[in-house]
Amino acid sequence: MAETKRTPARDEDPGGFTDEERAAMKERAKEVRRGKKKDGAADLLEKIAELEGADRAMAERLHELITEHAPELAPRTYYGMPAWAKDGKVLCFFQPALKFKTRYATFGFNDNALLDDGELWPTSYALVELTAAGERRIVELVTKAIG
């Protein structure tokens, strides 16, 4: 009889995904299954409401800034995180620190963002808090990213 190879459970696999990464992938699969039936703004607000502390305050403020200064972007979720899309594709997103147990939150851009600047340019930014100067910079980045 041929011997069958045992596949280790994900939790036993040291090179596998973390619980947080698996949860984000499940969120993304749910978003894709809902497709056009979803209400992006309601989904985004629901995810923000689930956040705590500084993550929640920053996500709320980012949503206010983007809604005010880039109304053409559509709110939605992306891997269970607040995000804003242009022409159906996620342009920018907020990754809360607590979601992946990191020391800072991240505001990031996908490759459809028009931030190109030579051979090398940043596509994500660490956020510890949102100051007036930080808010101005985010508005500048989002505006540039839209084109």
N, C-alpha and C positions, 0 to 999 in steps of 0.2 A: 504494500500500500504506500502511495506517495505521501511524503510528509508535507503538511501544509505549513506555510510560513505565517506566524502570528504577527499581526499588525498592532503595534502598541497603541493604547488609547491616547487621545490627544493630550490629556493631562499628564501622561507618563512621558511624553515626547519632549525632551529638553530643547529641541530646535523648533518646536511648533509655535503656534500662535498663543498669545496670552489670552486670559479670559476676556479682557477688555477688547482686544482685537477681534476675537470671535463674536462678541456682542455687537461690535460695529458692523461686521460683515452680515450678521443676521438683520440688523436694522436696514442695511443697504438692500438686501434681498427683499425685505418687506416693502421698501420704497419702490423698487422696480415692479413688484407684483401689483401694487396699487396703481401704477402708471398714471394715466390721465384722470383717474377717479379721485386723485388726492387734491386736497385743498392746501397748497403750499404754505400760505400765510398761517393758517390754523396749525399746521404741523410744526412750523418753525416756532410759533408762540408756545405751543405745548412743550416742545423740547427746552425752550428757554425757562419755562415755569418749573421744569424738573431740576434745573441747575441750582447750586447753592452758592452763597457768599459772593466773593469777587467774580467768579465765573458768571454767575447770573447777572450781576450789575454790568459787567463788561458786555455780555451778549445783548442785554436790553439796550444799552447805549449804542452799540454797533448797529443794531436794527434801526434805531431812531435816526442815526447819522446816514445810513445807506438809504433809508426810505425818503429822507429829506433831500439828500444831495444826488441820489442816483435812482429816481423813481422808476426808471426803465428796467431796473433789475427786479426779477421776480423772487420773492422769498420762498424758501423750500427747505428741506433737510437733505443732508448728504452724509451717508454713513451714520445717521442719527444725530448729526450736528447741525446747528444753524448755518444756512448757506444762502447765497443769492445768485441767481442765474441770468444769463443773457442769451436770448434766442434758444431757450431750452437747455443750455449747457451751463453747469455750475462755473461761475467766474471766481467767486471768493467764498471763504468759509471761516467759521470760528471753531477752533478745537479747544474745548475746556480743559484746564489742567487736571481736574479731578477725574475726567473720563479715562485718561490713560495714566493717571498717577504720576504726572510730571510736575516739575517745579514751577512751570509757567504755562499759561494758555498761549495759543498760537492763532494768528490771523494769517491765512494763507490764500494764495491765488493758484488757479489751474493754468494750463498752458494756453488757453484761449484769452488770457489777460494780456493786453498789449503793453507789457512792462519792459520789453526788450531794450537792452542798453549795452550794445557791444557783445562781447563774448561771454560775459558773466554778469548776472544781476540776481538780486534776492527775490524769492517767490513766497517766503513766509517770514513772519515777524513774531518775536516773543512779546507777550503782553503780561506785565505784572500788574499794571494799573493803567487806566486811561486818564491822562491829563489833557488839558486844553491843547497843548502842543501835539500830543499824540493823536488827538482827534483830528486836528488840522492835517496832519500827515496822512492819516487813514483816508480822509476825504480826497486829498491829492492823489493818493495811490489808486483809489477806486475810480476816480474820474479818468486818470490816465489809462487804467486797465480797460475801461469801456471803449476808449478810442475816440 
